[in-house]
Amino acid sequence: MTTTGSPRAGEHSSRGREEVAATARRLAAEGVLIGTAGNVSARVGDGLVAVTGTGVVLADCHADDVTVVDATGEHVDGRLAPTSELGLHLGIYARTQAQAVVHTHAPFSTAVACVAGMDALPVLHYQQLLLGGEIRVAPYATFGTPELADLVVDALRDRQAVLMANHGSVAVGSSLDKALDNALLLEWLAALHVRASGMGTPRALTGAQQHDAVVQAITLQYGTTKEHPQ
């Protein structure tokens, strides 16, 4: 086992630890992380992963509370043991192209994940297409187990987020900023579903409507900043 200051943990790891900590604090400020419930990680180059340490109050997370491990989970740098959900993070990195992972117990996402018979969050709003479409609910498994990691990775197929039955949510992204945005978007969509359900039966977008929204987004370069034509 290596110790803090390991030569394997260079500039990329140091910056990655700062960014992981900042993301954890932002998620806590947004109300989707409470206390120690949740974890954040990112690839930091050279096959390493920076991940929040176990038992860290995420609203107060700093770089010193973030641990660096290799792809097998071996400790490389940091004073704390990694989160108990390390296997979940490493499983996602091993089988997807994700560069960052955010796991939360966000209130609305978790509520939706606790509804019996709900296998997926339907597409009520076109913004959900940014996450890949309907969001699958991975079957329940005990936290911190390889079984949970496998179920989550399976449910993430072609998606940027997944709900975990009776547990919470996971969002991934090409960067920490994207993973954070995806986690917040998922929470907004879950809240939308809960509120719509309280007024009646939610009306999901059809496959054709979703297709048209994707075409329109591509045509208009939706969500990107453009200079006004002179």
Rosetta blueprint (number, residue, H / E / L):
1 M L
2 T L
3 T L
4 T L
5 G L
6 S L
7 P L
8 R L
9 A L
10 G L
11 E H
12 H H
13 S H
14 S H
15 R H
16 G H
17 R H
18 E H
19 E H
20 V H
21 A H
22 A H
23 T H
24 A H
25 R H
26 R H
27 L H
28 A H
29 A H
30 E L
31 G L
32 V L
33 L L
34 I E
35 G L
36 T L
37 A E
38 G E
39 N E
40 V E
41 S E
42 A E
43 R E
44 V L
45 G L
46 D L
47 G L
48 L E
49 V E
50 A E
51 V E
52 T E
53 G E
54 T L
55 G L
56 V L
57 V L
58 L H
59 A H
60 D H
61 C L
62 H L
63 A H
64 D H
65 D H
66 V E
67 T E
68 V E
69 V E
70 D E
71 A L
72 T L
73 G L
74 E L
75 H E
76 V E
77 D E
78 G L
79 R L
80 L L
81 A L
82 P E
83 T L
84 S L
85 E L
86 L H
87 G H
88 L H
89 H H
90 L H
91 G H
92 I H
93 Y H
94 A H
95 R H
96 T L
97 Q L
98 A L
99 Q L
100 A E
101 V E
102 V E
103 H E
104 T E
105 H L
106 A L
107 P H
108 F H
109 S H
110 T H
111 A H
112 V H
113 A H
114 C L
115 V L
116 A L
117 G L
118 M L
119 D L
120 A E
121 L E
122 P L
123 V L
124 L L
125 H L
126 Y H
127 Q H
128 Q H
129 L H
130 L H
131 L H
132 G L
133 G L
134 E L
135 I E
136 R E
137 V E
138 A E
139 P L
140 Y L
141 A L
142 T L
143 F L
144 G L
145 T L
146 P H
147 E H
148 L H
149 A H
150 D H
151 L H
152 V H
153 V H
154 D H
155 A H
156 L L
157 R L
158 D L
159 R L
160 Q L
161 A E
162 V E
163 L E
164 M E
165 A L
166 N L
167 H L
168 G E
169 S E
170 V E
171 A E
172 V E
173 G E
174 S L
175 S L
176 L H
177 D H
178 K H
179 A H
180 L H
181 D H
182 N H
183 A H
184 L H
185 L H
186 L H
187 E H
188 W H
189 L H
190 A H
191 A H
192 L H
193 H H
194 V H
195 R H
196 A H
197 S H
198 G H
199 M H
200 G L
201 T L
202 P L
203 R L
204 A L
205 L L
206 T L
207 G H
208 A H
209 Q H
210 Q H
211 H H
212 D H
213 A H
214 V H
215 V H
216 Q H
217 A H
218 I H
219 T H
220 L H
221 Q L
222 Y L
223 G L
224 T L
225 T L
226 K L
227 E L
228 H L
229 P L
230 Q L
